Amino acid sequence: MAKELGLKSWLTTGRDLSIATSTHRANSRTRATPLSPVRAKLSDRGDMLAKPSPRTRLYTVVLLIMMLYELPFINTAGSTFLGAQASLIRIPDADKNTIKRDNSPTAVCNRWSHQSAVVNGTLYLYGGHAISSSGQSDKTWNNNFLSLPLNEGWDISAPKLTGLPQPSGPPAVSNGYLWNSYDALYLYGGMVSDSPPQTPDPYSLWKYDIKSSSWSQHKNPKTSAGNNSDGGNQPVQQAAEGAGISVPALGKGWYFGGHLDHYTTPGWSLQVARQYLKSLVEFTFPGYSNDGVESLSGGKTAGDDGVWRNITEGGIQDTAAFPNRADGVLLYVPGYGQSGIILSLAGGTNVSFVSSSVLLLRRRLTGPWQTQMNIIDVYDIANSTWYKQTTSGKYPSLRVNPCAVAASALDGSSTNVYLYGGQNLIPYGDQIQYDDMWILTIPSFTWIEVDTTGQSVPPARVGHTCNIWDGQIVVIGGYTGPDLSCDSGFYVFSASNLTWQNQFTALSGGNDQNQQVAQQHDSSGLSGSYGYQVPGAVQSVIGGHGNGGATITAPAQSATQGPLATGKPITYTVTGANGAVVTETGTSLVNGSSSNDNHGPNVGAIVAGVVAGCFAVLAAYLGFCAWVYRRQLALYKNHVAASQRAAASGPGNPNEKSSFLTSEGSSDRRATNRSSGPGTSGYSNIPPSPGVHPPVGGNSTANSSSEDLMHGVEPSFVGVLLNPRRSLRVINRD
């Protein structure tokens, strides 16, 4: 039963609490009551009132029906005397603008466990917990809705928050997720208040249309059958404390793991323990296709309600090696397959969240309580399959509820995941929050701890959110423990310089998705990476430079299967300031096959290799010629000195040779022990004429030494370059 709840039945665990409504029949004896008192009163005053015509009576009945239809006890929407319903109270269009809704407060003492998303340079915040004073312990749940501009700068002490109208329909939830497309937000999951306790409504997906600034409800969502999923037609339940991710380029959002209990699911018995999950919920945005869903096969697109798929059997997902979990994070990395991959980091397993009385026993039976980060779960989007990948280097300690973002190098050769904060779960009741920053660089899958020594680091926190824009990580909120009463809640970290800074600095020139310049033609390029430079601490591990150029292009711990074993990162053309091409590679096709899976020769790499090879050959040739030139010059100088000594000793000195003489101290004696008789290869004792230098090498038996290789002229480096073979013949006779 527990396994079934953890894998497939998260969609069906909730109890159906729909209450049958009663029908109010009209009583024939009171047919005229709405008008009777009026007519009687008029009659008492002596007024003359004509009997209503049949047409008047018909109009009156129709009017009464319309009025009654809008009342809660007739309509199934809103709060009724029969019980709470999940629908919105229906309001005539003419009255919508007359209802005043308060704007969400922007100033709070602290906020945490909220939902956030960035669309076209605006960061949106929804719900979560918020307190107005340090002593507040209840009524922290809210449905506050705020926006923060990222296309203009602001100071962390005074962020330019705008309080948007508090919506009347979407529930006040925490630990859910805010998916985003290019023009809308989708609120999934979350848990309702436990202080004071509330009962959740049956789950509905809430969509916020950014252009019209309006919310709409999509009730009773059900799953569709597809790859590695349940059979479809199951009600979607509202999980909480899971990990979410949006990929607008693919038109999908995912929610992984989490839990179900009486604060997420209506009708859940208090006698039933909270159930942790390992299912992966996929939501296809309206207007997008999805080959993994049967109903969208053949290029069909999702309708206004979107399409849901509950993935429960993706590879190792249906094994004991893949535990139920919650409070982790998901990251999207393009490339390595047809649609990219998703990484699952941190979080607690299904035995992490139990009381201290059973912690030790459970650990002995089931292993670690929290998810280690020396092995990463990797999800191949196109194949709907989970794999595992081992990391290298010192890795972060066990933790739950950190935040994480991903940034891409300009040329796409590396994607760097930044993970910040979180808390441990051990020991129970004495949790510790973290303030450290880590980088997991992909594709080497190496962890790097960021050195923030000497910086003004924000207080340690958990339950915060991170979003990246212009290469800067915006950290919002987070629970900071009992020792800090209030927290400003807004911080900015430079992903390039690895420093905490006092301001968010908006950059000019980026596109709506804030992609790197070289990636703006490819929708799969990571959003928020505009202006990002690979930090030196990462370059020292994977090679390359600020724009990329990583030399490590595969996991340090080799992958044995899956997209990391066969795929490659998507890399892009980078153009230098002078217009020269620095990197030349292919790009991916989001809705088709990846260019990394099916692509032709890498022309840029070939050209670069040929140019580098030519330079290497040229350098070797110049070095060789320099060596030949130095040897030939030394021989020439020795020859000049010998000639001068021979001229000074006169023609009758038999001990001096007018031909080849070695310099003093030389060990080269190849010609000194040879005889000089007729027919030998010795040198003659013919003294040179005054002022004339004899040829080096004397008289050769091959009759070639008399060809005057030097002609009495000092050798030059240019001459060696032009005729190295001739110079080489000279020094070989040494």
MOZI-V566779 format. One record per backbone hydrogen bond with DSSP energy under -1.0 kcal/mol. CO is the residue of the C=O (numbers start at 1). NH is the residue of the N-H. E is the energy in kcal/mol with one decimal. If there is no record, write none. Layout:
BEGIN
CO&NH&E ; CO&NH&E
END
This chain:
BEGIN
1&5&-2.1 ; 2&6&-2.4 ; 3&7&-2.1 ; 4&8&-1.3 ; 4&9&-3.4 ; 6&278&-2.1 ; 9&13&-1.1 ; 27&30&-1.6 ; 30&33&-1.2 ; 32&35&-1.4 ; 32&36&-2.1 ; 35&39&-2.4 ; 36&40&-2.6 ; 37&41&-2.1 ; 38&42&-2.2 ; 39&43&-2.3 ; 40&44&-2.2 ; 41&45&-1.1 ; 42&47&-2.3 ; 43&46&-1.6 ; 53&57&-2.2 ; 54&58&-2.3 ; 55&59&-2.4 ; 56&60&-2.3 ; 57&61&-2.4 ; 58&62&-2.4 ; 59&63&-2.3 ; 60&64&-2.3 ; 61&65&-2.4 ; 62&66&-2.2 ; 63&67&-2.1 ; 64&68&-2.8 ; 65&69&-2.2 ; 68&71&-1.2 ; 71&74&-1.5 ; 71&75&-2.4 ; 80&83&-1.1 ; 83&80&-1.3 ; 92&95&-1.9 ; 95&98&-1.1 ; 96&99&-1.1 ; 102&166&-2.8 ; 109&487&-2.3 ; 110&131&-2.2 ; 111&478&-2.6 ; 112&129&-3.1 ; 113&175&-2.1 ; 115&126&-2.7 ; 117&124&-3.4 ; 119&122&-1.4 ; 121&150&-3.0 ; 122&119&-2.5 ; 123&148&-2.3 ; 124&117&-1.6 ; 125&146&-2.2 ; 126&115&-2.5 ; 128&142&-1.4 ; 129&112&-1.7 ; 131&109&-2.7 ; 131&110&-1.3 ; 133&136&-1.4 ; 140&130&-1.6 ; 144&127&-2.4 ; 145&164&-2.4 ; 146&125&-2.4 ; 147&162&-2.3 ; 148&123&-3.0 ; 154&504&-2.9 ; 155&158&-1.4 ; 159&161&-2.0 ; 162&147&-1.9 ; 164&104&-2.3 ; 173&128&-2.6 ; 174&191&-2.1 ; 175&241&-2.4 ; 177&188&-2.8 ; 179&186&-2.5 ; 183&210&-1.7 ; 184&181&-2.3 ; 185&208&-2.6 ; 186&179&-2.4 ; 187&206&-1.2 ; 188&177&-2.6 ; 191&174&-1.6 ; 193&198&-2.1 ; 195&139&-2.6 ; 205&218&-2.5 ; 206&187&-2.9 ; 207&216&-2.3 ; 208&185&-2.1 ; 209&213&-1.2 ; 209&214&-1.3 ; 214&209&-2.8 ; 216&207&-2.7 ; 218&205&-2.3 ; 221&236&-2.5 ; 223&233&-3.4 ; 225&294&-2.2 ; 226&229&-1.4 ; 228&312&-1.6 ; 228&313&-2.1 ; 234&223&-2.5 ; 239&190&-2.4 ; 240&259&-2.1 ; 241&327&-3.8 ; 243&256&-3.4 ; 245&254&-2.6 ; 247&250&-1.3 ; 247&251&-1.0 ; 247&252&-1.4 ; 251&285&-2.6 ; 252&247&-2.7 ; 253&283&-2.9 ; 254&245&-1.8 ; 255&281&-3.1 ; 256&243&-2.2 ; 258&277&-2.4 ; 259&240&-1.6 ; 260&275&-2.3 ; 261&264&-1.6 ; 261&265&-2.2 ; 263&192&-2.3 ; 265&268&-1.5 ; 266&15&-1.3 ; 269&272&-1.7 ; 275&260&-2.1 ; 277&325&-2.7 ; 279&257&-2.5 ; 280&311&-2.7 ; 281&255&-2.1 ; 282&309&-2.3 ; 283&253&-1.9 ; 284&307&-1.5 ; 285&288&-1.8 ; 288&302&-2.4 ; 290&293&-1.6 ; 292&227&-2.4 ; 293&296&-1.1 ; 294&297&-1.5 ; 302&287&-2.6 ; 303&306&-1.8 ; 307&284&-3.1 ; 308&224&-2.5 ; 309&282&-3.0 ; 310&230&-1.5 ; 311&280&-2.4 ; 313&315&-1.4 ; 314&317&-1.3 ; 314&386&-1.7 ; 315&318&-1.1 ; 316&319&-1.6 ; 319&322&-1.4 ; 324&350&-1.2 ; 325&258&-2.4 ; 326&348&-2.8 ; 327&401&-2.9 ; 329&345&-2.4 ; 331&343&-2.9 ; 333&341&-2.6 ; 340&381&-1.5 ; 341&333&-2.7 ; 342&379&-3.0 ; 343&331&-1.9 ; 344&377&-1.0 ; 345&329&-2.3 ; 347&371&-2.9 ; 348&326&-2.0 ; 349&352&-2.1 ; 355&358&-1.5 ; 358&362&-2.5 ; 359&363&-2.4 ; 360&364&-2.1 ; 361&365&-1.6 ; 362&366&-2.9 ; 363&367&-2.3 ; 369&349&-2.4 ; 374&391&-2.8 ; 376&389&-2.5 ; 377&344&-2.3 ; 378&387&-3.1 ; 379&342&-2.1 ; 380&384&-1.1 ; 380&385&-1.3 ; 385&380&-3.0 ; 387&378&-3.1 ; 389&376&-3.4 ; 392&447&-2.5 ; 399&347&-1.8 ; 400&423&-1.9 ; 401&463&-1.6 ; 403&420&-2.7 ; 405&418&-2.7 ; 407&416&-3.0 ; 409&412&-1.3 ; 411&572&-2.1 ; 414&409&-2.6 ; 415&442&-2.9 ; 416&407&-2.2 ; 417&440&-2.5 ; 418&405&-1.8 ; 419&438&-2.5 ; 420&403&-2.0 ; 422&434&-3.0 ; 423&400&-2.6 ; 427&430&-2.1 ; 432&424&-1.9 ; 434&461&-1.9 ; 436&421&-2.0 ; 437&450&-2.4 ; 438&419&-2.5 ; 439&448&-2.5 ; 440&417&-2.6 ; 441&445&-1.6 ; 441&446&-1.3 ; 442&415&-2.5 ; 444&556&-2.5 ; 445&392&-2.1 ; 446&441&-2.3 ; 448&439&-2.6 ; 452&455&-2.1 ; 455&457&-1.4 ; 461&422&-2.5 ; 462&479&-3.7 ; 463&113&-2.7 ; 465&476&-2.2 ; 467&474&-3.5 ; 469&472&-1.8 ; 471&495&-1.8 ; 472&469&-2.1 ; 473&493&-2.3 ; 474&467&-1.5 ; 475&491&-2.3 ; 476&465&-2.0 ; 479&462&-1.4 ; 489&477&-2.5 ; 491&475&-2.7 ; 492&501&-2.5 ; 493&473&-3.2 ; 494&498&-1.7 ; 499&494&-3.1 ; 502&156&-2.6 ; 504&154&-1.4 ; 511&514&-1.5 ; 513&528&-1.1 ; 514&530&-1.9 ; 516&519&-1.7 ; 517&520&-1.1 ; 519&522&-1.9 ; 522&525&-1.9 ; 528&471&-2.2 ; 529&532&-2.5 ; 535&539&-2.3 ; 536&540&-2.2 ; 538&541&-1.4 ; 538&542&-2.4 ; 539&543&-2.4 ; 542&551&-2.2 ; 542&552&-1.6 ; 545&548&-1.4 ; 546&534&-2.9 ; 547&411&-1.9 ; 548&545&-3.2 ; 562&565&-1.2 ; 563&567&-3.4 ; 568&336&-2.3 ; 574&582&-3.7 ; 574&583&-1.2 ; 576&579&-1.8 ; 580&576&-3.4 ; 583&574&-1.2 ; 589&592&-1.2 ; 594&597&-1.0 ; 594&598&-1.7 ; 601&603&-1.4 ; 602&606&-2.2 ; 603&607&-2.8 ; 604&608&-2.7 ; 605&609&-2.3 ; 606&610&-2.5 ; 607&611&-2.7 ; 608&612&-2.4 ; 609&613&-2.4 ; 610&614&-2.4 ; 611&615&-2.2 ; 612&616&-2.0 ; 613&617&-2.4 ; 614&618&-2.6 ; 615&619&-2.5 ; 616&620&-2.2 ; 617&621&-2.4 ; 618&622&-2.5 ; 619&623&-2.2 ; 620&624&-2.2 ; 621&625&-2.7 ; 622&626&-2.2 ; 623&627&-1.9 ; 624&628&-2.4 ; 625&629&-2.8 ; 626&630&-2.1 ; 627&631&-2.0 ; 628&632&-2.7 ; 629&633&-2.5 ; 630&634&-2.0 ; 631&635&-2.0 ; 632&636&-2.3 ; 633&637&-2.3 ; 634&638&-2.2 ; 635&639&-2.5 ; 636&640&-2.3 ; 637&641&-2.3 ; 638&642&-2.5 ; 639&643&-2.4 ; 640&644&-2.1 ; 641&645&-2.0 ; 642&646&-2.4 ; 643&647&-2.3 ; 644&648&-1.7 ; 645&649&-1.6 ; 663&666&-2.0 ; 677&680&-1.8 ; 689&692&-2.3 ; 695&698&-1.4 ; 700&703&-1.6 ; 704&707&-1.5 ; 710&713&-2.4 ; 716&720&-1.7 ; 717&721&-2.3 ; 718&722&-2.3 ; 719&723&-2.3 ; 723&727&-1.5 ; 724&728&-2.3 ; 725&729&-1.7 ; 726&730&-1.2 ; 727&731&-1.9 ; 728&732&-1.8 ; 730&733&-1.1 ; 731&734&-1.4
END
